[in-house]
């Protein structure tokens, strides 16, 4: 009972709580560090790096949207490889951070590729979901739906 009262007075975090939170959100923290470093060094490198970062991000977003099916399987294999072992995960984080420092354009291109593919897949799922509720199993219009089939 006394320990809980002391803890309420302290209003801080214990080391074990911080470690648990860091372990739980390690992927998000790692990606945030990579993106922050990439953004900072894009600004440090100057004008042409910013222009190329935006262009490459948009070009790869278009490519990702067009080839979203094959890109999804490639991305899943890459993530499976990275999460295979803890040391591979750490090495890939360090390599991506170094790339973000020296060639941030590549990180922007990778983010654009993944984002374009993810948006395309999400829109395909949403399109299939919204239109399937308006047509019943016999091919007619579902009377409870206010939408017309397309």
C-alpha positions as CSV (number, residue, x, y, z in Angstrom):
1,X,0.0,0.0,0.0
2,X,2.8,2.3,0.8
3,X,4.5,1.7,-2.6
4,X,1.3,2.9,-4.5
5,X,1.2,6.1,-2.4
6,X,4.8,6.8,-3.1
7,X,4.2,6.2,-6.8
8,X,1.3,8.6,-6.9
9,X,3.4,11.3,-5.3
10,X,6.3,10.7,-7.8
11,X,4.1,11.1,-10.9
12,X,7.0,9.9,-13.1
13,X,7.7,6.8,-15.1
14,X,9.8,3.9,-13.8
15,X,12.6,2.6,-16.0
16,X,10.8,-0.7,-16.6
17,X,7.7,1.2,-17.8
18,X,9.8,3.2,-20.2
19,X,11.5,0.0,-21.5
20,X,8.2,-1.7,-22.0
21,X,6.8,1.3,-23.9
22,X,10.0,1.5,-26.0
23,X,9.8,-2.2,-26.8
24,X,6.1,-2.0,-27.7
25,X,6.5,1.0,-30.0
26,X,10.0,0.2,-31.4
27,X,8.9,0.0,-35.0
28,X,7.1,3.4,-34.8
29,X,10.0,5.0,-33.0
30,X,12.5,3.7,-35.5
31,X,10.4,4.9,-38.5
32,X,9.9,8.3,-36.9
33,X,13.7,8.7,-36.4
34,X,14.4,7.7,-40.0
35,X,11.8,10.1,-41.3
36,X,12.9,13.0,-39.1
37,X,16.6,12.4,-40.1
38,X,15.6,12.2,-43.8
39,X,13.5,15.4,-43.6
40,X,16.3,17.3,-41.8
41,X,19.0,16.3,-44.2
42,X,16.8,17.0,-47.2
43,X,16.6,20.6,-45.9
44,X,20.3,20.7,-45.1
45,X,21.3,19.5,-48.6
46,X,19.3,22.3,-50.2
47,X,17.0,23.2,-53.0
48,X,17.7,20.6,-55.6
49,X,17.5,17.8,-53.1
50,X,14.0,19.0,-52.1
51,X,12.8,19.2,-55.7
52,X,14.2,15.7,-56.5
53,X,12.7,14.3,-53.3
54,X,9.2,15.6,-54.2
55,X,9.5,14.4,-57.8
56,X,10.8,11.0,-57.0
57,X,8.1,10.5,-54.2
58,X,5.4,11.4,-56.7
59,X,6.8,9.3,-59.6
60,X,7.2,6.3,-57.3
61,X,3.7,6.9,-55.9
62,X,2.3,6.6,-59.4
63,X,4.4,3.4,-60.0
64,X,3.2,2.0,-56.7
65,X,-0.5,2.7,-57.6
66,X,-0.1,1.1,-61.0
67,X,1.7,-2.1,-59.9
68,X,0.1,-2.3,-56.4
69,X,-0.5,-6.1,-56.6
70,X,3.1,-7.2,-57.3
71,X,4.5,-4.4,-55.1
72,X,2.4,-5.7,-52.1
73,X,3.9,-9.2,-52.4
74,X,7.4,-7.8,-52.7
75,X,6.9,-5.5,-49.7
76,X,5.5,-8.4,-47.6
77,X,8.6,-10.5,-48.4
78,X,10.9,-7.6,-47.5
79,X,9.2,-7.0,-44.2
80,X,9.2,-10.8,-43.4
81,X,13.0,-10.8,-44.1
82,X,13.6,-7.7,-41.9
83,X,11.6,-9.1,-39.0
84,X,13.2,-12.5,-39.3
85,X,15.9,-11.7,-36.7
86,X,16.4,-8.8,-34.3
87,X,19.9,-8.1,-35.6
88,X,18.6,-7.8,-39.2
89,X,16.0,-5.3,-38.0
90,X,18.6,-3.2,-36.2
91,X,21.0,-3.3,-39.2
92,X,18.2,-2.3,-41.6
93,X,17.2,0.6,-39.4
94,X,20.8,1.8,-39.3
95,X,21.2,1.4,-43.1
96,X,18.0,3.3,-43.7
97,X,19.1,6.1,-41.4
98,X,22.5,6.4,-43.2
99,X,20.7,6.4,-46.5
100,X,18.4,9.1,-45.1
101,X,21.4,11.2,-44.2
102,X,23.4,10.9,-47.4
103,X,20.8,10.2,-50.1
104,X,17.4,11.2,-48.6
105,X,15.9,11.1,-52.1
106,X,15.8,7.3,-51.9
107,X,13.8,7.3,-48.7
108,X,11.3,9.7,-50.2
109,X,11.1,7.4,-53.3
110,X,10.5,4.3,-51.1
111,X,7.8,6.1,-49.1
112,X,6.1,7.2,-52.3
113,X,6.2,3.7,-53.7
114,X,4.7,2.2,-50.5
115,X,2.1,5.0,-50.1
116,X,0.9,4.8,-53.7
117,X,0.5,1.0,-53.5
118,X,-1.3,1.3,-50.1
119,X,-3.7,3.9,-51.3
120,X,-4.5,1.9,-54.5
121,X,-5.2,-1.3,-52.5
122,X,-7.3,0.6,-49.9
123,X,-9.4,2.2,-52.7
124,X,-9.9,-1.1,-54.4
125,X,-11.1,-2.6,-51.1
126,X,-13.4,0.3,-50.5
127,X,-14.8,0.2,-54.0
128,X,-15.6,-3.5,-53.7
129,X,-17.1,-2.9,-50.3
130,X,-19.4,0.0,-51.2
131,X,-20.8,-1.5,-54.4
132,X,-21.4,-5.0,-53.1
133,X,-24.1,-3.8,-50.6
134,X,-26.3,-2.4,-53.3
135,X,-26.7,-5.6,-55.3
136,X,-28.3,-8.6,-53.8
137,X,-27.3,-12.2,-54.6
138,X,-29.9,-12.5,-57.4
139,X,-28.4,-9.6,-59.3
140,X,-31.2,-7.1,-58.4
141,X,-31.1,-3.9,-56.4
142,X,-31.2,-4.3,-52.7
143,X,-34.3,-2.4,-51.6
144,X,-32.8,-1.4,-48.3
145,X,-30.0,0.4,-50.0
146,X,-30.5,4.0,-51.2
147,X,-27.6,3.8,-53.7
148,X,-28.1,2.6,-57.3
149,X,-25.7,0.0,-58.6
150,X,-23.0,1.2,-60.9
